[in-house]
Amino acid sequence: MTSPCVKQVSQACFHGCCPAPLLSLIDSSTETSSKSQAAAAAAAGSYHLDFVIATASSLYPHIHFTNHESLPSLPESSSNFTRAYPLYIHTHQADQIRAKHYYHLSVSGHVCLDYIGHGLFSYSQLQYHSPSLSFPASSSTPQHSHMDFDISYKSLNFNSHIIHTQESEIGSKIKKRIMEFMNISDEDYTMVFTANQQSAFKIVADSYPFHSNANLLTVYDHKNEAVGLMIESSKRRGARVMSAEFSWPNLQIQSEKLRKKILSNKKKRKKGMFVFPLQSRMSGNRYPYLWMSVARENGWHVLLDACALGAKDMDTLGLSLFKPDFLICSFFRVFGENPSGFGCLFVKKSSASILTNTITAGIVQLIPLPVSNTLVLPGSFSDPLEEKNDKGKQKAASISEIMECSEPKRVECEGLDDADNLGLIVISSRARCLINWLVNALISLKHPNSETHLPVVKIYGPKIKFDRGPALAFNVFDWKGEKIDPPLVQKLADRNNISVDYGFLEHIYLADKNNDEEEEEEEKEKEERSGICVVNVVLGFLTNFEDVYRLWAFLSRFLDADFVEKERWRYKAINQKTVEI
């Protein structure tokens, strides 16, 4: 898993290729003099400070906005944005890719900020390979992949499967392309397709020897359904479950507490499973790679959750230095159009022997859809239904024969190709500019007629920060300071053609009590024990400035004290009935 960015380390560090937690690793893994290290650190610090200052000046005028009608227009805001972030102009290739391959986003006017992962195909591929089209089989037929694969579910011995796994031709080709995209070597890892992310986590939990490695330690600042399934399964098998805790409200890891949990039972060499995401899918906090090293040195097996990573985030030096025992990620078909897909579970070959012989469900195989005699797709050279036997009579082709004939010669995953063409530096630089501008814009919204200038939006986790991730957790508050239910915010956003998500923050540690507001603090603690429901947005490499501006403009509508009530009556007028929102 060697990074293609190794030769660009000096440039990458200052322009955002590598997350900040990796800088110390780069310094310590070279023979750079301490003087050079100090100079590099000073330069990086100066660059980061300049970035924060630029973010603060990215809105004009530099005042709080108390009326949604006072927001600067999209063209004016875009002009101020590019002036504050001149590097953003150099990411224009992403706009070209979006216009060419994902033109449905512009045509529909749909803003997609509700899911993360990796899209296999582009929208233009979807249109080209539409099942409603018929392609005559000829020498001029393009021998690229079609996207008409299906998923076959299996229940089998997982340990045996990863040793003797056999994929269909289309499955093998997609697997090879994914491993290339994830920068993972098939010499080190075996990859297994799973039904989804949840299945991948449960398969590991069902197969891991918790009877001898009794602990499960997770690092999540939010409720994660996949990890929840893993916890349930591991508890049934006798595991002792622990979790990292996070400070309020910045949601940073309580480092000393996590270290103590990793070091617990020092005499016991086999600790258990350490489940670690490199960044929070909810808050955007990034975590140092070094936690994986600390865990491994103290007898833990490491599962790296890469599901929250954006495109090309695997192309860093980190994984070439820390090879986890297991790695999980997920893929969907087409961004903004078809979020169905599958999960991918990578098992390090040298770690496979620890797994128990367990029959488990959730493993899948990718198979091509059978083609009919009225539709010949690219990659088909004859109609299998016309096959004859020795006596000259027609015989119906079996499903396996149909599948074999419909295999594509080459699998082209244009969605992955687009991300590869952009590269890590462009993608991370673009996301950094957009997410920090959005944070600054949301902070600028203040309710009118309030002595304390109550904010419309409260952000949990990092705010304006150079090395934050492209995810944001926040809540919307009315002019009285009361939280508006996140599912309601999601529903209203959807009616404005903006897709956002919501989830629950948990494992929060409150350091200090406020004696003057004891009752309020008690209520807050009660809520935090069960989880804090928050609105969540995630930016991808296809997100553009108009997307984040439209989210800002939508949330500014909550400056109007009657916005929610107006929406209720507006839909009553349209539908001639009251719609509960």
Secondary structure in CASP SS format (residue, H / E / C, confidence):
PFRMAT SS
TARGET T0000
AUTHOR 0000-0000-0000
METHOD secondary structure of the structure
MODEL  1
M C 1.00
T C 1.00
S C 1.00
P C 1.00
C C 1.00
V H 1.00
K H 1.00
Q H 1.00
V H 1.00
S H 1.00
Q H 1.00
A H 1.00
C H 1.00
F H 1.00
H H 1.00
G C 1.00
C C 1.00
C C 1.00
P C 1.00
A H 1.00
P H 1.00
L H 1.00
L H 1.00
S H 1.00
L H 1.00
I H 1.00
D H 1.00
S H 1.00
S C 1.00
T C 1.00
E C 1.00
T C 1.00
S C 1.00
S H 1.00
K H 1.00
S H 1.00
Q H 1.00
A H 1.00
A H 1.00
A H 1.00
A H 1.00
A H 1.00
A H 1.00
A H 1.00
G H 1.00
S H 1.00
Y H 1.00
H H 1.00
L H 1.00
D H 1.00
F H 1.00
V H 1.00
I H 1.00
A H 1.00
T H 1.00
A H 1.00
S C 1.00
S C 1.00
L C 1.00
Y C 1.00
P C 1.00
H C 1.00
I C 1.00
H C 1.00
F E 1.00
T C 1.00
N C 1.00
H H 1.00
E H 1.00
S H 1.00
L C 1.00
P C 1.00
S C 1.00
L H 1.00
P H 1.00
E H 1.00
S H 1.00
S H 1.00
S H 1.00
N H 1.00
F H 1.00
T H 1.00
R H 1.00
A H 1.00
Y C 1.00
P H 1.00
L H 1.00
Y H 1.00
I H 1.00
H H 1.00
T H 1.00
H H 1.00
Q H 1.00
A H 1.00
D H 1.00
Q H 1.00
I H 1.00
R H 1.00
A H 1.00
K H 1.00
H H 1.00
Y C 1.00
Y C 1.00
H H 1.00
L H 1.00
S H 1.00
V H 1.00
S H 1.00
G C 1.00
H C 1.00
V E 1.00
C E 1.00
L C 1.00
D C 1.00
Y C 1.00
I C 1.00
G C 1.00
H E 1.00
G E 1.00
L E 1.00
F E 1.00
S C 1.00
Y H 1.00
S H 1.00
Q H 1.00
L H 1.00
Q H 1.00
Y H 1.00
H C 1.00
S C 1.00
P C 1.00
S C 1.00
L C 1.00
S C 1.00
F C 1.00
P C 1.00
A C 1.00
S C 1.00
S C 1.00
S C 1.00
T C 1.00
P C 1.00
Q C 1.00
H C 1.00
S C 1.00
H C 1.00
M C 1.00
D C 1.00
F E 1.00
D E 1.00
I E 1.00
S E 1.00
Y E 1.00
K E 1.00
S E 1.00
L E 1.00
N E 1.00
F H 1.00
N H 1.00
S H 1.00
H H 1.00
I H 1.00
I H 1.00
H H 1.00
T C 1.00
Q C 1.00
E C 1.00
S C 1.00
E H 1.00
I H 1.00
G H 1.00
S H 1.00
K H 1.00
I H 1.00
K H 1.00
K H 1.00
R H 1.00
I H 1.00
M H 1.00
E H 1.00
F H 1.00
M C 1.00
N C 1.00
I C 1.00
S C 1.00
D C 1.00
E C 1.00
D C 1.00
Y E 1.00
T E 1.00
M E 1.00
V E 1.00
F E 1.00
T E 1.00
A C 1.00
N C 1.00
Q H 1.00
Q H 1.00
S H 1.00
A H 1.00
F H 1.00
K H 1.00
I H 1.00
V H 1.00
A H 1.00
D H 1.00
S H 1.00
Y C 1.00
P C 1.00
F C 1.00
H C 1.00
S C 1.00
N C 1.00
A C 1.00
N E 1.00
L E 1.00
L E 1.00
T E 1.00
V C 1.00
Y C 1.00
D C 1.00
H E 1.00
K C 1.00
N C 1.00
E H 1.00
A H 1.00
V H 1.00
G H 1.00
L H 1.00
M H 1.00
I H 1.00
E H 1.00
S H 1.00
S H 1.00
K H 1.00
R H 1.00
R C 1.00
G C 1.00
A C 1.00
R E 1.00
V E 1.00
M E 1.00
S E 1.00
A C 1.00
E C 1.00
F E 1.00
S E 1.00
W C 1.00
P C 1.00
N C 1.00
L C 1.00
Q C 1.00
I E 1.00
Q C 1.00
S H 1.00
E H 1.00
K H 1.00
L H 1.00
R H 1.00
K H 1.00
K H 1.00
I H 1.00
L H 1.00
S C 1.00
N C 1.00
K C 1.00
K C 1.00
K C 1.00
R C 1.00
K C 1.00
K C 1.00
G E 1.00
M E 1.00
F E 1.00
V E 1.00
F E 1.00
P E 1.00
L C 1.00
Q E 1.00
S C 1.00
R C 1.00
M C 1.00
S C 1.00
G C 1.00
N C 1.00
R E 1.00
Y C 1.00
P C 1.00
Y C 1.00
L H 1.00
W H 1.00
M H 1.00
S H 1.00
V H 1.00
A H 1.00
R H 1.00
E H 1.00
N C 1.00
G C 1.00
W E 1.00
H E 1.00
V E 1.00
L E 1.00
L E 1.00
D E 1.00
A C 1.00
C C 1.00
A C 1.00
L C 1.00
G C 1.00
A C 1.00
K C 1.00
D C 1.00
M C 1.00
D C 1.00
T C 1.00
L C 1.00
G H 1.00
L H 1.00
S H 1.00
L H 1.00
F C 1.00
K C 1.00
P C 1.00
D C 1.00
F E 1.00
L E 1.00
I E 1.00
C E 1.00
S E 1.00
F E 1.00
F E 1.00
R E 1.00
V E 1.00
F C 1.00
G C 1.00
E C 1.00
N E 1.00
P E 1.00
S E 1.00
G E 1.00
F E 1.00
G E 1.00
C E 1.00
L E 1.00
F E 1.00
V E 1.00
K E 1.00
K H 1.00
S H 1.00
S H 1.00
A H 1.00
S H 1.00
I H 1.00
L C 1.00
T C 1.00
N C 1.00
T C 1.00
I E 1.00
T E 1.00
A E 1.00
G E 1.00
I E 1.00
V E 1.00
Q E 1.00
L E 1.00
I E 1.00
P E 1.00
L C 1.00
P C 1.00
V C 1.00
S C 1.00
N C 1.00
T C 1.00
L C 1.00
V C 1.00
L C 1.00
P C 1.00
G C 1.00
S C 1.00
F C 1.00
S C 1.00
D C 1.00
P H 1.00
L H 1.00
E H 1.00
E C 1.00
K E 1.00
N C 1.00
D C 1.00
K C 1.00
G C 1.00
K C 1.00
Q E 1.00
K C 1.00
A C 1.00
A C 1.00
S C 1.00
I H 1.00
S H 1.00
E H 1.00
I H 1.00
M H 1.00
E H 1.00
C H 1.00
S C 1.00
E C 1.00
P C 1.00
K C 1.00
R C 1.00
V C 1.00
E C 1.00
C C 1.00
E H 1.00
G H 1.00
L H 1.00
D H 1.00
D H 1.00
A H 1.00
D H 1.00
N H 1.00
L H 1.00
G H 1.00
L H 1.00
I H 1.00
V H 1.00
I H 1.00
S H 1.00
S H 1.00
R H 1.00
A H 1.00
R H 1.00
C H 1.00
L H 1.00
I H 1.00
N H 1.00
W H 1.00
L H 1.00
V H 1.00
N H 1.00
A H 1.00
L H 1.00
I H 1.00
S C 1.00
L E 1.00
K E 1.00
H C 1.00
P C 1.00
N C 1.00
S C 1.00
E C 1.00
T C 1.00
H C 1.00
L C 1.00
P E 1.00
V C 1.00
V E 1.00
K E 1.00
I E 1.00
Y E 1.00
G C 1.00
P C 1.00
K C 1.00
I C 1.00
K C 1.00
F C 1.00
D C 1.00
R C 1.00
G C 1.00
P C 1.00
A E 1.00
L E 1.00
A E 1.00
F E 1.00
N E 1.00
V E 1.00
F E 1.00
D C 1.00
W C 1.00
K C 1.00
G C 1.00
E C 1.00
K E 1.00
I E 1.00
D C 1.00
P H 1.00
P H 1.00
L H 1.00
V H 1.00
Q H 1.00
K H 1.00
L H 1.00
A H 1.00
D H 1.00
R H 1.00
N C 1.00
N C 1.00
I E 1.00
S E 1.00
V C 1.00
D E 1.00
Y E 1.00
G E 1.00
F E 1.00
L E 1.00
E C 1.00
H C 1.00
I E 1.00
Y E 1.00
L C 1.00
A C 1.00
D C 1.00
K C 1.00
N C 1.00
N H 1.00
D H 1.00
E H 1.00
E H 1.00
E H 1.00
E H 1.00
E H 1.00
E H 1.00
E H 1.00
K H 1.00
E H 1.00
K H 1.00
E H 1.00
E H 1.00
R H 1.00
S H 1.00
G C 1.00
I E 1.00
C E 1.00
V E 1.00
V E 1.00
N E 1.00
V E 1.00
V E 1.00
L C 1.00
G C 1.00
F C 1.00
L C 1.00
T C 1.00
N C 1.00
F H 1.00
E H 1.00
D H 1.00
V H 1.00
Y H 1.00
R H 1.00
L H 1.00
W H 1.00
A H 1.00
F H 1.00
L H 1.00
S H 1.00
R H 1.00
F H 1.00
L H 1.00
D C 1.00
A C 1.00
D C 1.00
F H 1.00
V H 1.00
E H 1.00
K H 1.00
E H 1.00
R H 1.00
W H 1.00
R H 1.00
Y H 1.00
K H 1.00
A H 1.00
I H 1.00
N H 1.00
Q C 1.00
K C 1.00
T C 1.00
V C 1.00
E C 1.00
I C 1.00
END
